Amino acid sequence: MKNVMLVGGGKIGIAITHFLSTSGDYKVTVIDRDAASLERMPRKNVEVRKVDIAAPGLAREMEGQDVVLCATPYHLTSTVAEAAKKANAHYLDLTEDVESTRTIKKLAKGSDTAFIPQCGLAPGFISIVAYDVCKKFEKLRDVNLRVGALPVYPTNALKYNLTWSTDGLINEYCNPCEAVRDGKKTEVPSLEELEHFTLDGVEYEAFNTSGGLGTLSETLEGKVENLNYKTARYPGHRDIVKLLVRDLGLGVRRDIFKDMLEHAIPGTKQDVILIFVTVTGWIGGKLTQESYAKKVYAQQVGSMFMTGIQVTTAAGICAMTDLLMEGKLPQKGFVRQEECKLSDFLANRFGKYYA
């Protein structure tokens, strides 16, 4: 058995622990400062420890671990990554935060272990899919990535329910967004460039949000004319969020924004994950468009019922852990999501939930 330490015992942490501990190949140690979170963890092949992640000595907790998985809020990822490097363990995380990823990239230089950030849905799987489609083209023009974590039954004015980290959601809505314009990497404002599209007879809107591209903008800079990532929502959502973030100034008062969302917007276990990639370019000298579309719903996974966002996020980081242990990913230094082959990912026992 491989020894894996999971840092962070929230909703996604529970799903990760379930996937890995029931596989029979991993002994999982979960650390969190919240005792209640640890109590909710599965117990077979699982050890739990109450640890203050921000306190000194985190690297000592990681001694003897083959892999460290980080499922904490984005502002703690750098702390966990630094400790993993000291403990000489492989490191994977779920962060969508651009600055955190840049810090991890610096930590990975000269490392004897692999540092693989952004292993969730977006960034994560969406980059693997997009790069796989891109490889079919001789020359690229436009690459568009669209992802939405949505309620199956929207009822409120936002047509939205909380299904994952509120901090991460606010980060996406408020921070600058990376893109490629006219072949050059750039930044564009969040909540802008609103568009509408229809998939399976359902109308959606999409707008700029931060973090979803991961490292794809660096990989495709100079190789594509235009590359962008947008979050998909039901029509009308963007206008209300923009009112809150810009007109009412909650983008710079994020503690108030978080408190308001968590007290006003209910969570739901009935969600659907929308994944939609469109690539335009030249194949055989002809201008061609190819698309990839997928919906993943909440479902029963063994003895545990998981929301769609739990399934896709946890399956993403668990599949990358498997592929790393199997030698199908680079074993040291900084590893980009697009270095993973889509065929390897979908053939994996965890990646199959995307298939």
C-alpha positions in Angstrom: 0.0 0.0 0.0 1.1 3.5 -0.7 0.9 6.1 2.1 -1.2 9.2 1.2 -1.8 12.2 3.5 -4.8 14.3 2.7 -4.7 17.8 4.2 -8.3 19.1 4.6 -11.3 17.1 5.6 -14.2 19.1 4.0 -16.8 17.9 1.5 -14.3 17.1 -1.2 -11.9 15.6 1.3 -14.5 13.1 2.4 -15.0 12.0 -1.3 -11.2 11.7 -1.9 -10.9 9.6 1.3 -13.7 7.3 0.2 -12.3 6.8 -3.3 -8.7 6.1 -2.1 -9.5 4.1 1.1 -11.9 1.7 -0.7 -9.4 1.0 -3.6 -7.3 -1.3 -1.5 -4.1 0.3 -2.6 -3.8 3.3 -0.3 -3.5 3.9 3.4 -4.9 7.4 3.9 -4.0 9.8 6.8 -6.4 12.8 7.0 -5.3 15.9 8.9 -7.5 18.9 9.8 -7.8 21.3 12.7 -11.6 20.7 12.9 -12.5 17.6 14.9 -16.0 17.4 13.5 -14.7 17.1 10.0 -12.4 14.3 11.0 -15.3 12.4 12.6 -17.1 12.3 9.3 -14.3 10.5 7.6 -14.4 6.8 6.5 -12.5 4.6 8.9 -11.3 1.6 6.8 -7.6 2.1 5.8 -7.9 5.6 7.2 -6.1 7.4 10.1 -7.2 10.8 11.3 -5.2 13.4 13.1 -6.2 16.8 14.5 -3.5 19.2 13.3 -3.4 23.0 12.9 -2.2 23.2 9.3 -0.9 26.8 9.8 1.2 25.9 12.8 4.9 24.9 12.6 5.8 21.3 12.3 3.6 20.4 9.4 6.5 18.7 7.5 7.0 16.4 10.4 3.4 15.2 10.2 4.1 14.3 6.5 7.2 12.1 7.2 6.9 8.7 5.6 4.1 9.7 3.2 4.5 8.9 -0.5 2.0 11.5 -1.6 0.4 14.6 0.0 -3.0 15.8 -1.4 -4.1 19.3 -0.5 -7.9 20.0 -0.3 -7.7 23.2 1.8 -8.9 26.7 1.0 -6.6 28.2 -1.6 -4.7 30.5 0.8 -3.2 27.5 2.6 -2.0 25.6 -0.5 1.5 27.2 -0.4 2.0 26.3 3.2 1.1 22.6 2.5 3.2 22.5 -0.7 6.3 23.8 1.2 5.9 21.2 3.9 5.5 18.4 1.3 8.8 19.5 -0.3 10.5 19.4 3.1 9.1 15.9 3.7 10.2 14.8 0.2 6.7 13.7 -0.8 4.8 14.1 -4.1 2.3 17.0 -4.0 -1.1 17.4 -5.6 -3.8 19.9 -5.0 -7.1 21.3 -6.2 -6.4 25.0 -6.2 -7.9 27.4 -8.8 -5.9 30.3 -7.5 -3.4 31.6 -10.0 -0.9 33.1 -7.5 -0.8 29.9 -5.4 0.0 27.9 -8.6 2.9 30.3 -9.4 4.3 29.8 -5.9 4.1 26.0 -6.3 5.8 26.2 -9.7 8.8 27.9 -8.0 8.8 25.3 -5.2 8.9 22.5 -7.8 12.2 23.8 -9.3 15.0 21.3 -8.4 12.6 19.0 -6.5 13.1 15.2 -6.5 9.3 14.8 -6.3 6.4 15.8 -8.5 4.3 18.9 -7.9 1.0 18.7 -9.6 -1.5 21.5 -8.8 -5.0 22.1 -10.1 -6.1 18.4 -10.2 -9.8 19.0 -10.0 -12.4 19.8 -12.6 -11.5 23.3 -13.8 -8.7 23.7 -13.7 -7.9 20.1 -14.1 -9.9 17.7 -16.3 -11.0 20.6 -18.6 -7.4 21.2 -19.5 -6.7 17.6 -20.3 -9.7 17.4 -22.6 -9.0 20.7 -24.3 -5.4 19.8 -25.0 -6.4 16.4 -26.3 -8.8 18.0 -28.8 -6.2 20.5 -29.8 -3.8 17.8 -30.8 -6.1 16.8 -33.7 -5.5 20.2 -35.4 -2.6 21.3 -37.7 -3.2 24.9 -36.7 -5.4 26.4 -34.0 -7.6 29.5 -34.2 -10.0 29.4 -31.1 -10.1 27.3 -28.0 -13.1 27.9 -25.7 -13.6 26.1 -22.4 -16.9 26.3 -20.5 -17.7 24.6 -17.2 -20.6 24.9 -14.8 -21.5 23.4 -11.4 -25.2 23.9 -11.4 -28.4 22.8 -9.5 -30.6 20.4 -11.4 -33.6 22.3 -10.0 -32.9 26.0 -9.9 -35.4 28.0 -7.9 -34.0 31.3 -6.6 -33.2 34.5 -8.4 -29.6 33.5 -8.9 -30.7 30.1 -10.2 -27.8 28.7 -8.2 -27.1 26.7 -5.1 -23.8 26.4 -3.1 -22.1 23.0 -3.9 -18.5 23.7 -3.2 -16.1 26.1 -1.5 -17.6 29.6 -1.1 -14.0 31.1 -0.9 -13.2 29.5 -4.2 -16.4 30.7 -5.8 -15.7 34.3 -4.7 -12.1 34.0 -5.9 -13.4 33.1 -9.4 -15.9 35.9 -9.5 -13.4 38.6 -8.3 -9.9 37.9 -9.6 -8.5 38.7 -13.0 -8.8 35.9 -15.6 -6.0 34.6 -17.8 -6.6 34.3 -21.6 -4.8 34.3 -24.9 -5.7 37.1 -27.3 -4.1 37.3 -30.8 -1.6 34.7 -29.8 -0.4 36.4 -26.7 -1.1 35.6 -23.0 -3.1 38.4 -21.3 -5.5 39.1 -18.5 -9.2 40.0 -18.8 -11.7 41.1 -16.2 -13.9 38.7 -14.4 -17.7 38.7 -15.0 -17.3 40.2 -18.5 -17.8 39.0 -22.1 -21.2 37.5 -21.4 -22.4 35.0 -24.0 -25.3 32.5 -24.4 -25.4 28.9 -25.7 -27.7 26.0 -25.7 -26.8 22.4 -24.9 -29.3 19.5 -25.0 -32.1 22.0 -25.3 -31.1 23.9 -22.1 -30.1 27.6 -22.4 -27.0 28.7 -20.5 -25.0 31.9 -20.1 -21.2 32.0 -19.7 -18.8 34.8 -18.6 -15.1 35.2 -17.6 -14.0 33.8 -14.3 -10.6 33.3 -12.8 -8.4 30.2 -12.6 -10.2 27.8 -14.9 -7.5 27.7 -17.6 -4.7 26.5 -15.3 -1.4 26.4 -17.2 -3.1 25.9 -20.6 -2.6 29.6 -21.4 1.2 29.1 -21.1 1.2 25.9 -23.0 -0.8 27.3 -26.0 0.6 30.8 -26.1 1.8 31.5 -29.6 0.0 28.3 -30.9 -3.5 29.6 -30.7 -5.1 32.9 -31.7 -7.7 33.0 -28.9 -8.1 30.9 -25.8 -10.5 31.6 -23.0 -12.3 30.0 -20.0 -15.8 30.9 -18.9 -18.1 29.7 -16.1 -21.6 28.5 -17.3 -24.7 29.4 -15.3 -28.4 29.7 -16.0 -29.4 33.0 -17.7 -29.6 36.0 -15.3 -27.0 34.9 -12.8 -24.2 37.0 -14.1 -26.1 40.3 -13.8 -27.0 39.8 -10.2 -23.4 38.7 -9.2 -22.0 41.7 -11.1 -24.3 44.0 -9.2 -23.1 42.5 -5.9 -19.4 42.4 -6.8 -19.0 45.7 -8.6 -21.9 48.1 -7.9 -22.3 47.2 -4.2 -18.5 46.7 -3.7 -18.6 43.2 -2.2 -15.6 42.3 -4.4 -13.4 44.2 -2.0 -15.4 43.1 1.1 -15.2 39.4 0.6 -15.9 38.4 4.2 -19.3 40.1 3.9 -19.9 38.6 0.5 -19.1 35.1 1.9 -21.3 35.5 4.9 -24.2 36.8 2.8 -23.9 33.9 0.3 -23.7 31.2 3.0 -26.7 32.6 4.9 -28.9 33.2 1.9 -28.1 30.6 -0.7 -28.9 27.0 0.3 -26.7 24.0 -0.7 -28.0 21.1 -2.7 -27.0 17.5 -3.3 -28.9 17.5 -6.6 -26.4 19.1 -9.0 -25.1 18.6 -12.5 -21.6 19.4 -13.8 -21.5 20.8 -17.3 -18.2 20.4 -19.3 -18.1 21.9 -22.8 -15.0 22.5 -25.0 -15.0 23.9 -28.5 -11.9 24.0 -30.7 -11.7 25.7 -34.1 -8.7 25.4 -36.5 -7.5 23.7 -39.6 -7.5 20.0 -40.2 -6.4 18.8 -43.7 -6.2 22.4 -44.8 -9.9 23.0 -44.0 -11.3 25.3 -41.2 -12.9 22.8 -38.8 -14.6 22.9 -35.4 -14.7 20.0 -32.9 -16.5 19.9 -29.6 -16.5 17.8 -26.4 -19.6 17.9 -24.2 -20.3 16.0 -21.0 -22.7 16.2 -18.1 -21.9 14.5 -14.7 -24.7 14.1 -12.2 -24.8 13.4 -8.4 -24.7 9.7 -7.9 -24.1 6.7 -5.6 -20.4 5.7 -5.4 -20.1 2.5 -3.5 -21.6 3.1 0.0 -21.5 6.9 -0.4 -23.8 9.3 -2.2 -21.7 12.1 -3.8 -22.7 15.3 -5.4 -21.6 15.9 -9.0 -18.9 18.4 -7.8 -17.7 15.8 -5.3 -17.5 13.1 -8.0 -15.7 15.2 -10.6 -13.3 17.0 -8.2 -12.3 13.9 -6.1 -12.1 11.6 -9.1 -9.8 14.1 -10.8 -7.1 14.2 -8.0 -7.5 10.5 -7.3 -6.9 9.6 -11.0 -3.9 11.8 -11.1 -2.5 10.2 -8.0 -3.0 6.7 -9.5 -1.3 7.8 -12.8 1.6 9.3 -10.9 2.1 6.1 -8.9 1.9 4.0 -12.1 4.6 6.1 -13.7 2.3 7.6 -16.4 3.1 11.1 -15.3 6.5 12.8 -14.8 8.0 11.8 -11.4 9.6 15.1 -10.4 9.3 18.9 -10.9 6.3 20.9 -12.0 3.7 18.8 -13.9 0.9 20.5 -15.9 -2.5 18.9 -16.2 -2.2 18.8 -20.0 0.8 16.5 -19.7 -1.7 13.7 -18.8 -3.1 11.8 -21.7 -6.9 11.8 -21.9 -7.0 8.1 -22.8 -5.0 7.3 -19.7 -7.2 9.4 -17.5 -10.5 8.0 -18.8 -9.2 4.4 -18.5 -8.3 4.9 -14.9 -10.6 3.5 -12.2 -11.3 7.0 -10.8 -11.2 8.8 -14.1 -13.9 6.5 -15.4 -16.5 8.7 -13.7 -15.9 11.2 -16.4 -16.2 8.7 -19.2 
